[in-house]
């Protein structure tokens, strides 16, 4: 018997309950496909567990928020790792140290600010600690870069592909375009706080002398 190629189509006879067949038929109609295509789609997805999280979140929150939540998680973990006091492999330990926690918090806040309605966007944002803010900026910048790369050259890179599919190209592009502006606003806020702190320090010294 000749060896089959991975691309060869094989016919299989599958037994199932009527209830399962009816459910497959319903989902096939929803996706505009045949029952056979629906079965194949589900089998293929079962081998790619990275889709499971996206599908569950999409069913619960809808596509944009589901993609955003995954993006926030990735940025928080990356920001915590950039501090050098947390390794992404230890997923349960990121909140046990102050620096990784604050970096993760800053990353989530920064990413959320990119999605903020334009009319509500503040000119300045309250700054946090410089090191944690820098880690957050780097983490979100990495996410924006991989999203932009996937938009320009779609190659199905996971989990970026799932984030992009759930967020939608329009929202992802808007966030990518907004990121440099958000960085400038945060830099201006940091500079303002530093100037204020220097003035207060100078004033305290004069009073002390």
Legacy VTK file of the C-alpha trace (Angstrom):
# vtk DataFile Version 3.0
C-alpha trace
ASCII
DATASET POLYDATA
POINTS 209 float
0.000 0.000 0.000
1.534 3.358 -1.060
2.463 5.768 1.712
-0.081 8.549 2.189
0.904 12.187 1.930
0.009 14.548 4.821
-2.210 16.489 2.395
-4.172 13.432 1.216
-7.899 13.489 2.050
-9.043 10.348 3.883
-12.645 9.249 4.297
-13.638 7.987 7.751
-16.939 6.638 9.033
-17.787 8.066 12.451
-20.628 7.027 14.746
-22.203 9.615 17.037
-25.422 10.377 18.867
-28.197 12.313 17.150
-27.829 15.072 19.725
-24.158 15.554 18.797
-24.962 15.443 15.068
-27.634 18.116 15.550
-25.209 20.310 17.463
-22.591 19.944 14.737
-25.191 20.813 12.109
-26.194 23.935 14.024
-22.586 25.114 14.388
-21.880 24.296 10.736
-24.777 26.544 9.682
-23.463 29.296 11.966
-20.030 29.095 10.298
-21.513 28.704 6.818
-19.917 25.300 6.276
-20.830 21.633 5.946
-21.029 19.222 8.881
-17.910 17.491 7.544
-15.979 20.790 7.481
-17.179 21.587 10.994
-15.944 18.217 12.275
-12.545 18.731 10.599
-12.296 22.285 11.970
-12.996 21.122 15.503
-10.526 18.255 15.256
-7.796 20.572 13.977
-8.472 23.029 16.802
-8.303 20.230 19.368
-4.614 19.800 18.498
-3.913 23.471 19.023
-4.685 24.164 22.682
-3.744 27.816 22.293
-7.137 28.347 20.656
-9.023 27.081 23.689
-8.369 30.140 25.815
-9.314 32.461 22.994
-12.553 30.598 22.297
-13.588 30.543 25.955
-12.851 34.238 26.431
-14.595 35.109 23.162
-17.749 33.279 24.215
-17.678 35.079 27.575
-16.597 38.604 26.665
-16.780 38.937 22.865
-13.832 39.135 20.454
-12.293 42.583 21.185
-12.237 42.243 24.970
-11.058 38.622 24.737
-8.074 39.648 22.604
-7.372 42.585 24.885
-7.370 40.383 28.002
-4.859 37.979 26.472
-2.714 40.929 25.404
-2.831 42.373 28.918
-1.758 39.038 30.394
1.180 38.739 28.000
2.305 42.312 28.671
2.040 41.903 32.447
4.137 38.724 32.415
6.721 40.300 30.089
6.962 43.470 32.192
7.449 41.421 35.358
10.186 39.435 33.626
12.009 42.560 32.402
12.565 43.638 36.026
14.925 40.670 36.384
13.236 39.491 39.586
10.714 37.154 38.018
10.895 34.359 35.455
7.813 33.836 33.222
8.053 30.085 33.801
7.048 30.679 37.443
3.578 31.938 36.580
2.296 31.946 40.160
5.152 34.014 41.617
4.900 37.281 39.668
2.915 39.071 42.400
5.165 37.990 45.297
7.826 40.652 44.686
7.179 44.391 44.666
9.051 45.272 41.458
7.519 42.577 39.195
4.054 43.335 40.557
4.333 47.087 39.989
5.774 46.560 36.502
2.900 44.218 35.623
0.409 46.722 37.017
1.915 49.540 34.974
1.816 47.393 31.814
-1.887 46.665 32.289
-2.688 50.329 32.926
-0.660 51.487 29.929
-2.266 48.972 27.593
-5.720 49.930 28.864
-4.970 53.595 28.215
-4.358 52.789 24.539
-7.968 51.646 24.255
-9.404 54.646 26.074
-11.945 56.772 24.149
-10.244 59.799 22.590
-12.567 62.308 24.258
-11.743 60.866 27.698
-8.004 60.632 27.191
-6.183 62.777 29.733
-3.325 65.041 28.795
-1.237 63.723 31.651
-1.301 60.517 33.659
-0.131 60.001 37.208
3.328 58.394 37.031
4.555 55.425 39.019
8.097 54.337 39.782
10.410 54.964 36.831
11.876 51.426 36.626
8.464 49.765 36.677
7.058 52.254 34.171
9.981 51.553 31.858
9.418 47.815 32.132
5.725 48.317 31.366
6.524 50.481 28.341
8.951 47.861 27.000
6.432 45.045 27.491
3.609 46.869 25.708
6.020 47.962 22.981
6.912 44.299 22.377
3.225 43.414 22.084
2.593 46.302 19.684
5.584 45.225 17.595
4.522 41.582 17.250
0.947 42.641 16.437
2.194 45.064 13.787
4.432 42.338 12.326
1.522 39.864 12.187
-0.671 42.470 10.460
2.027 43.238 7.884
3.097 39.609 7.337
0.445 37.153 8.570
2.203 33.937 9.511
-0.085 32.569 12.198
2.371 33.143 15.041
0.798 32.158 18.360
-0.368 33.625 20.671
-0.113 36.819 18.580
-2.429 35.363 15.934
-5.130 34.687 18.521
-4.803 38.169 20.068
-5.064 39.782 16.620
-8.014 37.631 15.556
-9.931 38.452 18.727
-9.058 42.132 18.941
-9.700 42.714 15.273
-7.366 44.482 12.835
-9.040 47.889 13.307
-8.660 47.982 17.106
-5.141 46.504 17.009
-4.022 49.079 14.439
-5.521 51.923 16.484
-3.666 50.728 19.608
-0.394 50.445 17.666
-0.803 54.008 16.376
-1.734 55.338 19.825
1.228 53.749 21.654
3.901 56.375 20.699
1.537 59.157 21.820
0.917 57.417 25.141
4.679 57.108 25.679
5.114 60.842 25.096
2.311 61.696 27.538
3.857 59.489 30.203
7.316 60.959 29.600
5.886 64.467 29.982
4.133 63.451 33.192
7.342 61.938 34.570
9.283 65.089 33.715
6.687 67.282 35.412
6.799 65.205 38.583
10.601 65.244 38.626
10.626 69.038 38.293
8.096 69.348 41.101
10.116 67.021 43.327
13.300 68.996 42.641
11.558 72.263 43.526
10.211 70.783 46.754
13.641 69.422 47.636
15.291 72.774 46.938
12.646 74.560 48.994
13.143 72.147 51.907
16.902 72.704 51.843
16.489 76.456 51.899
14.123 76.236 54.854
16.514 73.902 56.653
19.413 76.301 56.149
LINES 1 210
209 0 1 2 3 4 5 6 7 8 9 10 11 12 13 14 15 16 17 18 19 20 21 22 23 24 25 26 27 28 29 30 31 32 33 34 35 36 37 38 39 40 41 42 43 44 45 46 47 48 49 50 51 52 53 54 55 56 57 58 59 60 61 62 63 64 65 66 67 68 69 70 71 72 73 74 75 76 77 78 79 80 81 82 83 84 85 86 87 88 89 90 91 92 93 94 95 96 97 98 99 100 101 102 103 104 105 106 107 108 109 110 111 112 113 114 115 116 117 118 119 120 121 122 123 124 125 126 127 128 129 130 131 132 133 134 135 136 137 138 139 140 141 142 143 144 145 146 147 148 149 150 151 152 153 154 155 156 157 158 159 160 161 162 163 164 165 166 167 168 169 170 171 172 173 174 175 176 177 178 179 180 181 182 183 184 185 186 187 188 189 190 191 192 193 194 195 196 197 198 199 200 201 202 203 204 205 206 207 208
